[in-house]
Amino acid sequence: MARAGALPPNLLRAPGFEQGAAGWQPLGRSRYSVVQGAGCNGSAGLRYRKDAEGEGRENSHHDQIVAVEPGKVYVAGAWFRAEGTLRPILRIATMEWQDVALAAAGPSRDWQLATATFRNGTQRQVRFQIFGGSLSRRRESAVGTSTCDDAFLREATEAEIRALHRCQVSVDAAAPVRAIDPRFFGVNTLFMADDDAALADGTIARHLKAMPCRLLRYPGGDMADNYLWKTHSLDDAQHWPRIQGPQTTDTDEFMALCRQVGAEAIFVVNLESGFVHGNLDQAVRDAADWVAHCNRTHDYGVRLWEIGNETYLYSKGKHKRVRVTAEQYGRAFVRFARAMKAVDPSIRIGAIGPMSPASVSNVEGDEPRRAWWPAVVEAAGGAIDFAVVHQYFGWGGVTYERVAASRITVGERVGELKAFLRGKLGGREVPVALTEWNIGRHGGLRGMASVLIQAELVASYITGGVDMATFWPLRLPGKGGAFRALLDRETHRPLPAYQGLRLFATHTAERLVRSEASKPQVVPFATASADGARLVVFLINKSVHADGFSAELSIRGFEPDAAAASALTAPGLESDALSLGPLDITRAGETWACRLPPHSIVLVTFTRQPGKP
């Protein structure tokens, strides 16, 4: 194992652990020990070990606080090897526990070097952290054994500083990952906010058609469980949204909007009122009559129906009027599905639940805790046509700096849910509909910052396996958090979220293909057209460094005749003044090069003659 010479000095104390762990500090439950002979070439090494999963996945890491200088570039690294599926992670964090840089090792019994180069901001001290028990998320502390040795933190060399601003991107068009359903690009409408007056002049419909929006959800989220479609009124006028009347959008008016936009409809059935009044029979009849109204009385052809909204999130005194257990929900779901399909067998009915199959159902007092999805699947089984999940990333608050330093991996949980459902339902593939998604309203991410995170969420969700999705919301009632909506409530002008989502909805092709980038701040998302004539590569650059990155793209499985690039940029990270403009792209042999401006989304489109090998 070669070691480079003539490098700046290592700033860590006891980096090889030969003299023990002086200067290091275990945080969380200590699962680390210095073991003689466990390191590289038989030297000492820092071993992580956990024997039983029943002890829980607590946050456990081994740290050292190191003095650094503001504005300088540093290189952090360590050698790792791991047994089983562990993927040890090296993290550099501020003293306030914000991410600065991350480097991950793969699951391997062979020694491998994990490194990260980063420019320090204003910090005078950073935390050098070793997470030996990670699987993919650093705070897992999973079962297994891993070893760390020869850690280092040093100033970067001139060559490393130059390399810091280069990003290598590889795209393999011959390695399809999955098909992309165009209905991923959908939007939530709220019957009481997107009302007759708002829709009257056709501006909203024109913006949605131009996006293009492929799926519209009605009548909204929580308000769907308080909405009576037959009377176009609220079941409880004092409960959210507390707005009703002929001025709000009814079923037929909503379907007129869908036809103007060219979008498919997805309806949310009122489950809650049946439990509130102890009359589930009536709720089931109302749902079946709704199907009849849409697909028999009228030729609307509404195929997608959700049963209830976020029933699993009951908390006494908040949002929900009544608690429904997972078992009750599963049994009720079967009743709704049978009655509704008796009217129209072609419809598809979705069951709701949390993103993770392990998330616990509603419980009160000393009741046994049981995961939601296993109970629902046990009760509903083959009646489930698709699964419905919601997520607001960073709901409790998150800073841009923290998100920008590493990749967002929320899509991995979609894959876990799909695998669970496949295993429980005899290998049947169950589509996942993400019918509410956005950044959390407490995060305070605005302007270009929010667009960059929303863009990465698009890439993560599609990669993870989301089939259909509806962004929440189209327009937001009230003033608080209006920056999260697609269109301004009063003027209906597009907001930054619309500009970002439109870029993806317009250009994303039919097949997701494999792509990778050498920098964690750059998120690639590559798709190929079904006819083989177009390869589209999005490069989401979350870095705010003024020099941006110089991107070098290598393409496999696609020989382009031409390439064009453009960049969605803004004057500042929190600016709403987004603009899309052309970007130079050049070719040198098999590599294409372009600049990635700071905090930008770069779109590169490669084209060739259809049918060309």
N, C-alpha and C positions, 0 to 999 in steps of 0.2 A: 504494500500500500504506500504509494509515493506521497511524500510531503513536499510542498513547494517551499523554496527558500527565498531569502531576501524580502520577506513580507513585514509589514508593520507589526509591532508587538501585540501579543494577545492581552486583552484587558481583564480577562477573567482570572480569578484566583482558583487554584487547584483544578485546572481544566481537564486533567487526565485522571484525577482521583487517586494518584499514587500515594499521596499523603492524606487520604481520607476525603472528607467533604467540607473542609474548612472554607468558610465564606458562603456556603450553600445553605439554604433554608427550606425544609419541607413545609408546604402549605396544604391545608385540608388534611384528610387522613393520610398519614405517612405510609407509603408503600415502597419506599426507596431505601436501598442500602448499598454501601460500597463493598464490592466482592472482589477479592484478589483473584487474578487469573481469568476474570470474566470479560476483560476489555480487549482491545485490538492487540494482536500479537502476544497474547497472554498477560497483558498488563492488567491493572485494576480497572474496574468499570462500575458505573452506577446502574444498578439493577432495579427495575420495576417488577413487582410480582403481586398477583391477585389470584386466589385459588377458587373462590366461590361466588357465583353470580348473585346468590341470595343476600349478599352484603350490600347490594345496591350500587348504582353508578355514580358515586360521589365525585366531587371535584377534587382531584389530587394532583399536585405538581411539585416540582423541585426548582427553586429559584435562586438567583443571585442578582443583587442590585449593583449596577455598574455605572460609574461616572462617564459621561459623554459630553461632547461639545456641540452647541447649537450650529446647525447648518452644514455639518460635515456628513460625508457618506461613509457608512460602515458596512462590514460584511459579518454576518453571524452564521455559525454552522456547528454541526456536531455529527459524529458517526453513530449510526443506530443499527441494531439488528433486532428482529422480533419473531416470536413464535406464534403460530396460528395466524389469526387475521388482524392482529394489532398493527396500527399504523402510527408510530410515535410522531409527535409534533413538537417542533421548536417554535417558540413564540417570543417576540420582542414586544413589550408593552410599556406604556407610560406608567408613571407612579399612580395615576388615577385609573389604571387597569384598562386603558384604551389600546386597541391593536395598533402596532406600528409595522410589524412584519411577521409573516408566518412561513414556515418551511416544513413540509411533511415527508416522512419516509414511507415506503410501501411495505406491505407484509412480506418479509423475507428473512430467512435465517442467515443470509449473507450480509456482511457489513455494507452499508450504503451511506453516502454523505448527503445530508440535507442542509442546504444553504439558502440564505436570503440576503440580498443587498438592499439597503434602504438609506434614504437621506433623512437625517435627524432634523426635526423642526426646531422648537425652542427648548426641548428637554435638556436638562443637565444631569439627569439620572434616568436610566431605563431598567426594566426588569427583564432579565434573561431567564426564560422559563422552559422547562422540559416536561412534556406531558407524555409519559411512557405508556399510558393505558388507553390511548385513543384508538377508535375504530375509524371514524371519519370526523367526529366532532371532538374537540379537545377535552371537554369536560365529561368524558364518558367513564374513564377508569374501569375498563372492561376486564374480564377474566383473561389471564395470560401472563407471559413473561417477556420483557424486552430489556435491552441493555444499551446504555449511552456511554460514549467515550470521546476523548479528545475534542471537547467543546471549545469554541473560540468566538471572540468578538473583537474585531480589530478595525482600524481605519482601512478604507478601500484604496487600492492602487489606482494609478491614472487609467490603466486599461479597464479596470473594473468600473470606474466612474463613467467611462465612455460607454461601456456595455450596459450600464444602468438605464440608458435612454434608448436602447434597442430592444425591440420585441419581436421575437420570431413566432410566426403563426403558421401552423400546418393544417391543411384541409384535405381530407380524403373523400372525394366525391364518389368513389367506388365502394365506400363503406357506409351504406344507409343504416340509420339508427331506427327510424320509425316514420310512418306516414303522419302528416300534419292535417288535422281536421280544420278547415277554414272557420268553423264555428268557434274556434278558440277566441276569435276576435269579436266578442259580444259585449253588450252593455246592459246594466240594470236601469230600468225606468221605474219611477215611483208615481203611482197613480194620482197622488194628491199634489205632487210638485210639478210633474210634467203634465200639466192640466190643459184644458181646452184653450185657454188664453196663450199658454206657452207654445202650443203646437200650431196655432192658427195660421201664422204667416209662412209656414213650411221651412223656416230657417233651420230648425233642429233636424228635421228629416233630411235636408240637403247635406248638413254636416255629417250625419250618420251614414248616408249613402256614399259620400266621398271618402269615408274612412278606409275601406268600406266595412260597416258593421254587418256581421253575418248572423247574429243571434240577439234577440231582445227578451228580457225577463220582465214578468208582470205578475202581480201588481206591486212587487217590491220585496223587502226582507221581512222584518218583524211585523210590519203592517199587514202582510198577507194572512197571518194567523188571527187577524181581527177584522178581516174584510169579508163581507157577504156579497157575492157576485150578483145574485138574483135581484137584490134590492139596491145594489150599488151603494152600500152604506156600511158603517162600522157596527160590529157586534156590540162593542162597548165604546160609546162616544167619548168617555173620559180616559180611555187608554190610547197609547200611541197608534196613529199619528194625530189623533184628535181633530182631524180635518176630513170633512165629507161634504157631499152635495153634488148637484148636477154639473157644477163647473169642473169637477174632477174627471179623469179619464176612465171611461168604462170599457168593458170587453170589446165592444164593436169599434170604438174609437181607437183602442190600442191596436187592433188588427188592421185598421186602416193605416196606422203609422207603419206597421211591419211591411205592408205592401208598398208604401211609398219608399221605404228604405231598401226593400229587397232582402229583408232579414227574416229568418225563421223565428218562431215564438217559443218560449218556454214559460209555462204557467206554474205558480206556486199555490197548492191547494191548502185551504184553511183546515188544519188538523185540530188546532188548539180549542176552538169554540165547541167542538164535540165533547171534549173532556171537561171544559168549564161548566157546561150545562148538563153533563151526564147523559148526553144524547148523541152518541157516536153514530147511531143509525141515520139520524138526520144529516149529519156532516157527510156521511158516505153518499147518501142520496143526492145531496147538493153537488158533490164532486162529479158524480155520474151525470147529473143534469148539465153540468158545465161542459163536459165532453160532448154531450148530445147537442147543446147549443152551438158549439164551435164546429163540430164535424158532421152533424146531421142537418140541423136547421140551416146552418150556413156551411159553406165549403171552405172553411179556414184551414183545415188540415193541420191542426195543432197536434204534434206527435209527442212532445216532451212535457212531462208533468212531474213536479216535485211534490212530495207529501210533507207538508209542514216546513218550518224554517227554524233551524238551530234549536230544535227541541232539547238537545243534549246539554244546552247551556243554561238550563233553569237555575236561577238563584232567587231565593225568596225576596219578594219586594222589588225585583228588577226585571224589566223587559217582559218576561213570560207571566201569564196570568195563572198558570197551573203547572204543576210538575207532572211529567210523563216519563216513566222509566223506560229503559231500553226494551224490556220485555213487553211492556204495554205498547210501545211504538211499533215493535216488530209485528205483533198480532193485529194492530190496527192497520198497518201497512198492507197486510194480506187482504183485509176486507176492502180497503180502498181499491187496490189493484184489481180484484175480482169484479167489483161493481163497475169500475170505469172501463175495463177491457170488455165487459159484456156489451157495452155500448159501441166500442170501437176496438177490435182486437189488435189493430195496427199500432196503437199508441205505445210509448215506452215510459215507464214509471220509475222515478229515482228515489232511493232511500237516502236520508241525510245522516251525517255523522261527522266526527272529528277527523282531522287529517291522519292521525296515527291510529292503527288498529288496537294499540295498547291503552289509549286514553279511557279513563274511567267514566262510567255513566253517572247520571244524577243520583245522589244518595243523600239521605237525611239521617241525623242521629247516629245510632249504632248499626244501621243497616250494612250488610256486607257490600264491599266494594267490588264491582265487576266491570270489566271493559265493555264499552258501548257496542262496538261492531260485532264481537262474538255473540252477544246476546241477540242483537237484531238479526244477524244471519241465521242463527239457530231457529228463530221464530218465523222469519220471512223467507229464507232460502231462495228457491228458484223464482220467487215473485219479483226479485230485484233485477231490474233491467240495467240500471246504471247507479253509480254512487255519487252523492252530492257532498262536497266539502267547501268550506270557506276558510280564508286566511287573510289577515291584515298584518303584514310583515312589520315587526318592530312596534307592536301595539302599545307596549308599556313605555316606549321612548327609546330612541337610538340616535347616536350622532353619526354624521356623514363620515367622519374620520374613521370611526370604528368599522363601518360597512365597507369603506373603500379599500381597506388594507387586506381584505381576504374575499374569497368567493362566497356567494350566497348559495346554500345547498338545500333550500326548502323542497325542491323537487324530488329529492331522494325519498322523502316520506310518502310521496304519491306512489312511487315504485313499491314501497313496502306495503302500502294498502292494497295495491293491485295484486301483489303476490299473495297476500293473505286471502283476499277474496277468491283468487284463482284456486288456492289450495282447499278452501272450504266449499267451493261450488263445483267440484269435480273437473277442474281444469278450464272452466268457462271463463273467457275474458270479459271482464266487466268494465265498461268505459267509466271514466271519472269526469264529472262536471264540476268545475270550480266556479260556482255561480255567484260568489262574492269574493273579490280580491282587490287589494290596494296596499299602500303603505299605511301604517297605523296613524291615527289622528294625533296621537301624543308625541310623535317623533319630531314634529316641527320641520321636517324636510320640505323645502320649497323650491320652486323654480327648476333650474337644471339639475339640482341635486336630487329632487324627487323623480325627475324623468329618468335619470341614470339608474336609480334603484328599481323603478318600475320596469325599465328595459331589461335589467338583469333578471328580474322576476319572470318576465315573459320567457327568457331563454331557459331558466331553471325549471319552470313549470312544464314547458313543452318537452324538454329533455327528460324530465322525470316521468312523464306519461299522461299529463292532463290532456283530455280530448276536447272538451268544450269548456268555455269560460265566459263569464259576463263581468266586466269591470264595474266596480261600485264606486260612485254613482254617475249617472249622466249629468244631473244638476243637483246640487246639495241644498236642501232647505235651510234657511237661517244663514248667519254669517260665519259661525265658527267652523273652521276646517274647510272652507270653500275652496282652498287651493288644491284639494284632493280631487275635485270634480273634473269632468271633461269639458264642460261648457259653463260659461258664466251664467249665474242664475238670472240676472236682469237683462244683459245684452245678448246672451247666447253666443258670444264670440268664443272661439276655441281657446282653451287654457293650455298650459304646457303639457299636461298629461295627454290631451288629445293629440298634440303634435307628435309626441313620442309614439303613442299607440298607432297613429295613422301611418307613420313611417314603417312600422313592422307589418301592419295589416295589409298595406299596399304592396310590399315587396317580398314578403316571406313566400317561398315556393312550397311545393307539395311534399317534399321529402326532407327530413332532417338527416344531415350527414355528419360524420365525425370531424371534429375540429379541436385544436389545442393551441394555447398561447403560453409563451415562456414567462409572462409576467402575471402575477395574481391580480393586478389592478386592471388588466385587460381581459374582457370576457368575450370570447368568440362565439358566434351563433351562425352556422352555415346551413343553407338549404339548397336543394337542387330541384329543378322543374321536372315534371313527369316525362316531358318530351326530350329531355337531355340537352336542351338548347341553352339553359341558363343556370348559372351557379351564383348564389347570392350570399355574401359574407358580411355580417354585421360585426363590428369591433367596438365594444362598449368600453371606453377609456375612462375609468373612474379617477385616475390620477389628476391632481390639480397642479402638478409641477409645470412651471411656465414653458419649459422646453417640450412638453408632451413626450411622445415616443416616436421613434422611427420604426415603422412596422415593415417586416420582410415576410411576404406570404409565399409559401411553397404549396403548390396545388398538385394533387395526385388524382388520377382517374378522370380528368377533364382537361382537354386541350383547348384553351380559349382562342378565339379569333380576335377578340377585343375585350377591353376592360374600361369601366367608368367608375369614378369614385365621387362621393359627396360626403359632407359632414354636417351634422346637426350640432350647432354650437350656441353659446350664450356668452355675453360679456363677463359674467361672473357666475359663481356656483349657485347663488340664490336668485339670479336674475330670471324674470319671466320673458325676456326679449330673445326668444329662440329664433334661429334662422337656419335654413338649409341652403348650403352653397356648394359649388363644385370644388373638387380637390384633385390635385395632380397625382397621377399614378404612373410609374415607369416600370419597364421590364428590363432585367439583366439576366439573360439565359433563362433558367427555369424559375427565377424568383421575381416577384412583383413587389414594388416598394412604394409606400406612401407615408405621409406624416399623420400621426394621430394627435390632433390638437388637445390641449388639456380639457378635462371634463367635457367629452364629446362622444357622439355616436357616429361612427364612420360606416358608410354603406359602400361596399364594393360589389359591382355586378359584372360577372364574366359571361360572355356570350359566345356562341358558336352556331354553325349551321345545324339545324335539326337532323338527327340521324348520324352525325359525325362521330366516329369511334373515339 
